[in-house]
Amino acid sequence: MLQALAFYLFSGILIASAIMVIAARNPVHSVLFLILAFFNAAGLFVLLGAEFLAMILVVVYVGAVAVLFLFVVMMLDIDFAELKKGALQYLPFGGLIGLILVAELVMAGSLWVAKPGAKAVLAHATPPDVTNTVALGRILYTDYVYYFQIAGLVLLVAMIGAIVLTLRSRPGVRRQVIAVQNARTAAMAVDMVDVKPGEGA
């Protein structure tokens, strides 16, 4: 009874906060609602017995991604009212895409059939003598090791691409030159100035 009550509580707050992420007018409030949604999703993971995924969700998404979003939104001076002016003209097209996605989800859900042993698997997601972290590691690094490595490679390429796109040569900006730094001597680093009495440096 207590577990069902916790499930409905976490689910209700998660859905409400997810709606407020896209409905809030203030972008800072949207990020705060996103953090609340992450915390409630972590609570659902704990109820499912996946405590490692819950901790990763809190540490990575709340501790890094959501806080980064918050800093970016607060630091950039973006006129969101100006950006939303032309949004209404795309509303019919967006609504059509949304209806198509809902129809696909309904079709997929109506054709889904649970296997006879699915209830036993759901009741015991991990073997009794194996922790959640060990079971997740075995699945990732044995059954799906190639997909895991490909995902890491895609993220690496995306990171390099973001660095290359933002790396521009701007006039008047001093850049780091490793060769000059390595060849630097004490004579180049220190400039002796003879300051006379009554004069500033």
C-alpha positions in Angstrom: 0.0 0.0 0.0 2.8 2.4 0.9 4.7 1.5 -2.2 1.7 2.2 -4.4 1.1 5.5 -2.7 4.7 6.5 -3.3 4.4 5.5 -6.9 1.3 7.6 -7.5 2.9 10.6 -5.7 6.1 10.5 -7.7 4.3 9.9 -10.9 1.8 12.7 -10.4 4.5 15.2 -9.5 6.7 14.0 -12.4 3.9 14.6 -14.9 2.9 18.0 -13.4 6.5 19.2 -13.4 7.1 17.9 -17.0 4.1 19.9 -18.1 5.3 23.0 -16.3 8.7 22.7 -18.0 7.1 23.6 -21.4 4.3 25.7 -19.9 6.2 28.1 -17.7 6.9 31.5 -19.2 10.1 32.1 -17.3 12.9 29.9 -18.6 14.6 29.8 -15.2 11.4 28.3 -13.7 11.3 25.8 -16.5 14.8 24.6 -15.6 13.8 24.4 -11.9 10.7 22.3 -12.9 13.0 20.1 -14.9 15.2 19.5 -11.9 12.0 18.5 -9.9 11.1 16.1 -12.7 14.5 14.5 -12.5 14.2 14.0 -8.7 10.8 12.3 -9.1 12.1 10.1 -11.9 14.9 9.1 -9.6 12.3 8.2 -6.9 10.5 6.0 -9.4 13.8 4.2 -10.2 14.3 3.6 -6.5 10.8 2.0 -6.3 11.8 -0.3 -9.2 14.9 -1.4 -7.4 17.3 0.4 -9.8 19.0 2.5 -7.2 22.2 2.9 -9.3 20.2 4.5 -12.1 18.5 6.7 -9.6 21.8 8.0 -8.3 23.2 8.4 -11.8 20.1 10.4 -12.8 20.5 12.7 -9.8 24.3 13.1 -10.0 24.6 13.5 -13.8 21.4 15.2 -14.9 20.6 17.3 -11.8 24.2 17.9 -10.8 25.5 18.7 -14.2 23.1 19.1 -17.1 20.2 20.9 -15.4 22.6 23.2 -13.5 24.4 23.9 -16.8 21.0 24.8 -18.4 20.2 27.1 -15.5 23.5 28.9 -15.8 23.2 29.2 -19.6 19.7 30.6 -19.3 20.7 33.1 -16.6 23.9 34.3 -18.4 22.5 34.7 -21.9 20.4 37.8 -22.5 17.8 36.2 -24.7 14.5 37.9 -25.6 12.2 34.9 -25.3 9.1 37.0 -26.1 10.7 37.9 -29.5 11.5 34.2 -30.2 7.9 33.2 -29.5 6.3 35.7 -31.8 6.3 33.5 -34.9 5.4 30.2 -33.0 1.7 30.3 -33.7 2.1 29.9 -37.4 3.8 26.5 -36.8 1.1 25.4 -34.4 -1.1 23.4 -37.0 1.9 21.6 -38.4 3.2 20.8 -34.9 -0.3 19.6 -33.8 -0.4 17.3 -36.9 3.0 15.8 -36.0 1.8 15.3 -32.4 -1.3 13.5 -33.5 0.7 11.2 -35.7 3.0 10.4 -32.8 0.1 9.7 -30.5 -1.5 7.4 -33.1 1.8 5.5 -33.5 2.0 5.1 -29.7 -1.5 3.8 -29.5 -0.9 1.3 -32.4 2.3 0.1 -30.8 0.6 -0.3 -27.4 -2.4 -2.2 -28.8 -0.1 -4.7 -30.5 2.1 -5.2 -27.5 1.7 -8.6 -25.9 3.5 -9.6 -22.7 5.3 -12.9 -22.7 4.4 -15.6 -20.1 7.7 -15.1 -18.2 7.5 -11.3 -18.2 5.9 -11.0 -14.8 8.6 -13.0 -13.1 11.3 -10.9 -14.8 9.6 -7.7 -13.7 9.2 -9.0 -10.1 13.0 -9.8 -10.0 14.9 -7.4 -12.3 18.2 -8.7 -11.0 19.2 -12.1 -9.6 19.1 -12.4 -5.9 22.9 -12.7 -5.4 23.8 -9.8 -7.8 23.5 -6.1 -7.1 21.9 -3.6 -9.4 25.2 -2.1 -10.4 26.8 -5.4 -11.2 23.8 -6.6 -13.3 23.8 -3.3 -15.2 27.5 -3.5 -15.9 27.2 -7.1 -17.1 24.5 -6.1 -19.5 26.3 -3.1 -20.9 29.7 -4.6 -21.2 28.7 -8.1 -22.5 25.5 -8.0 -24.4 25.5 -4.4 -25.6 29.3 -3.6 -25.5 29.5 -2.6 -29.2 26.4 -0.3 -29.0 27.8 1.2 -25.8 31.2 1.9 -27.5 29.4 3.4 -30.6 27.4 5.7 -28.4 30.6 6.9 -26.7 32.2 7.4 -30.1 29.2 9.5 -31.3 29.4 11.6 -28.1 33.1 12.1 -28.7 32.6 13.2 -32.3 29.8 15.6 -31.1 32.1 17.1 -28.5 35.0 17.6 -31.0 32.5 19.1 -33.5 31.2 21.6 -30.9 34.8 22.6 -30.0 35.7 23.1 -33.7 32.5 25.1 -34.4 33.2 27.5 -31.5 37.0 27.8 -32.1 37.3 30.9 -34.1 40.3 33.2 -34.7 39.4 36.7 -33.4 41.6 39.7 -33.9 43.0 41.2 -30.8 42.6 38.0 -28.7 45.8 36.5 -27.4 46.0 32.8 -27.9 48.1 30.2 -26.2 51.2 29.1 -28.1 52.7 26.0 -26.5 56.0 26.2 -28.3 56.7 29.7 -27.1 55.7 28.8 -23.5 58.2 25.8 -23.6 61.0 28.0 -25.0 60.5 30.7 -22.4 63.5 31.6 -20.3 64.1 33.5 -17.1 65.3 36.5 -19.1 62.0 36.5 -21.0 59.9 36.1 -18.0 61.4 38.8 -15.7 61.7 42.4 -16.7 64.1 44.4 -14.5 63.0 48.1 -14.1 65.2 50.7 -12.4 62.7 52.8 -10.4 64.1 56.2 -9.5 63.2 57.8 -6.2 59.9 59.8 -6.4 58.8 58.1 -9.6 56.3 55.3 -10.2 57.0 52.0 -11.9 
